[in-house]
Amino acid sequence: MLVKRGEVKEGYNEIIPEGKMKYIEFGILKLSKGKTFDYQEIRKESALVLLSGQVSFEIDAKTYNTGIRSDPFTKDPWALYLPRGRKVKIGAIAESEIAIVKSPSEKEGEEVFIKPEDVKKRSGGIWNWRRDIRDIIDCSIPSEKLLIGETINPPGNWSSWPPHKHDENDYPHEVKMEEVYHFRLNPPGGFALQRIYADNFNEVHLIEDGDTALIPRGYHPVVTCPGHQLYYLWILGGERRKPLMRTDPNFKWQSSLNAVLKEMI
C-alpha cells in the first residue's frame, strides 16, 4: 500500500494512524522557527528523527540540542528514542521537519539522544545496486519493537536488492517484522518505482517525493530514476527485534557477486 504525500502543515501530520499496521504508526511534525510542541505517548515507545532543520528536545531538566540538518541527502541525522510515558518539549531553532515513529510498548526506561557520530554508516551492495545505509536505532538502542535507519540510492540504482522479505518467523533464517518506507527525492521532481511481491501477489508503485509505502509482507525492492537520488527512512517493527531476512531464491545467486565485482571494479 502507498500513501501519497499530502500538504505538510504546521504541527503533527498523521500518515499511518493507529491500527493501520500492527506495530508502526508514523507521521511528520512540521515546526516553524520559534514554535514548540509537547509530545508524550503513555503506552507507546517513540523515535523522533530530524529530517531537516534544527531542534531542541527538553526532557525534565535536560535539554538536547541538534545541529543543523539542511537535508537528509548530505547530512547525517540526529534522533531521540523515547520509552513509553516520557514527555518531551520539542523546540524549533529553525524551520524543521521531524519524523515521528510510534509502536506499542510495555517497556519503561530512559531516553537516548542519538547524534550523527553515533549513527552507524555502511555501504550496501555493489555496482547498480550499491547504496548508502545509516543505522539510527539498531539493536544497541533499548527499543522494544523498533529498528530504524536511512538508505540513499545513487541515481539509477536499486536498493533492498537482492530482493528480501521478513514476513515469517523462521529463526535463524527470517524474523517477522513489518516495515515502512518514507521517501524523498533529490531533486524532488523525479520518481522511483517500488515492487512488493510474493508468489501470490504483486504490486508496483510509482514513488514521488514525500510518499510513504506500507510493507506488511513480501519482497520489496526499489529503484530510482536516472539523475535523482532517492532517500528513504525505513522503519521495522515486530515482536522479535532482529534484522533477519530471506532473499528471493530467484536472485540469491547475486549475493555472491559482491566480492567478485569488488575485485573487478
N, C-alpha and C positions, 0 to 999 in steps of 0.2 A: 504494500500500500504506500502511496506517495501523498504527502501533504504539501500543496503548493504554497509558496511564500505569499503571505498577505502583507498588508501595510503594518509596519512595526511602529506602534505608537508609544508614547511616553508611559512608563510603568511596565507591569508584567504582561507579556503576550503569551497566552497559553497555546501550545502547538500540539502536544499529546496530553490529553486530560487523563485524570484518574479513571481506571477501568478500561481504557483502550488497549493497554498491554498489561501483563500481569505484574511486571517488576519495574517498569520505567514510565515516569512522567517527564515531560520536557517542555521548556518554554524559554523565551528570551526576555530579559529585563533591559529596558532602554531607559537611561537616565541622562537628562541634560546636566550641564556643568552646574554644580552647586546643589543639586537635588539629592535627597536621601530616600532610602526605602528600608523599612523594618521588615525583617524576614525571620520566620520561625515555623517549623513543622514539628508537631508534637509526636507523631507516630511514624515519621519517615526520616531516613538519612538523606543528606543532600550534598551535591557538589556544585560549586559555583566557579565557572571557568570564564575568565576575562577574554572576550573575543576582540575587543578594541576599546581604546580609551585608557583611563587611569582611575582607580577607585581606592577607597579605604574600607576596611572591614573592622568594625568596632564590636568587640565581644567582651562583656563585663568591663573590666578596667583595662583591657588590652586593645591596641589598635595595630592592624597590619596594613601597611601601605604598599600598593603595587607601583611599579614603574609605568612608563608609557608603552602601551602596545598599539602601534599605529595600524597594524593589520595582522591577521593570522598567517600570512604567507611568509613574511620576512622576520617576524618576531616570535620568540618562544612565549608560552603562556605563564600567567600567574593563575592560581586556583586556590579555593578554600574547600576543604572537606568538613562537613558538619554532621556529627551524630544527631540522632533524634533529640528533640527538645531544646537544642541550643538556639539562642536568639542572637541575631547579628543586625547591626545597622550598617547599611551599605551607603557610602557617600561618593558621589561622582566628583572627582577632582577635575576631570574633563568630560566632555560628552562620551558616553560609554555604552557598550552592549555587553551583557553578561549572560552566558548560557547557564540555565538552572536545571539541574537533573535531580529528580526525587525518586526514592524507592522505599517500599515498606520495610520497617526495621524494628527489631526488639532491642537493639544494642545501644547502650549509652557509652559515653566516653568524652574525650577531649577533641577539640578541633585540630586540624592540621593545615597550616598555611604552606602552600607549595609555590616555590619561586622557580624562575627559569633554570637556575643551576641545579635544581632538584629533579627536573624533568629528564627522563632517560631517552636519549635520541639514538636512532639507528636507521640504517638503510635496508630496505627490504627488496627482494627480487633482483633482477638483472635485466639489461637490455631494455625492451619497451614495456616491461612490467616492473621496472625499478621505481621505488617511491621512498619518500622520507617519512619516518614514523616518530612520533613523540608520545611516550607513555607518561601520562599525567597521574592517574590513580591506578597503580599496579598493585600487586599482592603485598607490597611493603606498607601500603597505607591501610589502616584498620577498618576499611569499609566492610559491611556485612554482605552486600549483594552486587556491588558495582565495580566495574573496570572501565576506565575512560582514557581515551587518547586522541591524537590527531594524526591524520595522514595527508600528505601533499603529493599529488601526482604531477610530474612534469608534463608539458603539453604533449598530447597524443598518447600518453601512457596509461596502462592498466594498473589497477590495484585489486586487493582481495584475489590475487592471482598467484599460483593456480587456484581455481575456484574451490572454496571450502565452505563447510557448514558446521553448525554446532546446535542441533535441534533434538539430539537424543542423548540419553545417559548411557554411555558405553565406555566407562573408565577402564583403562587409561587412554583410550583412543579418541574419545569425544565426550564432552560435557555439555549438557543442555543449558544454553544461555540465549535469551532473545537479544536483539540488537537494534539500534537506531543510528542512522547516518544523518547528520545535518551538514548541508553543502554550501560552499561559497566558491565563486569562480573569479579568476583574475586574468584579464579584465572581466567585469561581470556580464558582458553581453554574449558570452559563449554558452556552450551546453556540454552536457555529459550524457552518457547512457548507462543505465543500471539494469542488469538482468538478475531476477530472483527466480530460482527454478529448482525442481527435483524431478523424479521420474513421473510424478502425477500432476504437475502444474508448471506453468511457465509465464512469467510476467517480464515485460520490458518497459522501462520508464524513461521518459525524456527529463533530464535533470537540468534545472536552471538555478541561477544564483538565489540562495535562500531557501531552497526546497529541503524537505525532510522525508527520509524513507524509513518505514517501519519494516523490520525484518524478523518476524517471529520464527521463521523456518526457511530452509532451503539454502542452496549455494547462491552467492550474491556478488559476483564480480562487477567492477565499474570502470569505465574508460572515459577520458576527457578528449575534447576535440583539439585539433592542432591549434597552436597559438594561444592556448588558455591553460593556466594552471588550475587544478581542482584541489580544493581543500575540503576535508570533512572531519567533523567531530564525531567520533564513534563512541557509542555507549553500549556496554554489555551489562546485562542484568540477569541474575539467576541465583538459585539456592546454593549451588556448588560453584564457588567463585574460582574457577580455574580456566585459563585460556587454552583448552584442548579442542582441536578442530579436526574434522575429517575432510581430506582432499577428494574432489571428484575423481573417481577411478579413471575416467577418460583422459584426464590431464595430469595424473600423478607422476607420470614419467618426466614431466618438465621440471619437477622439483630437483631432480638430479643434474639438471643442466647448469645450475647456478655456478658450481665450482668450475665446470668445463669452460663456460663462457667467460668467466673472470680471467682465466688464463689466456683466452684468445683476444680479449678486448684491450 
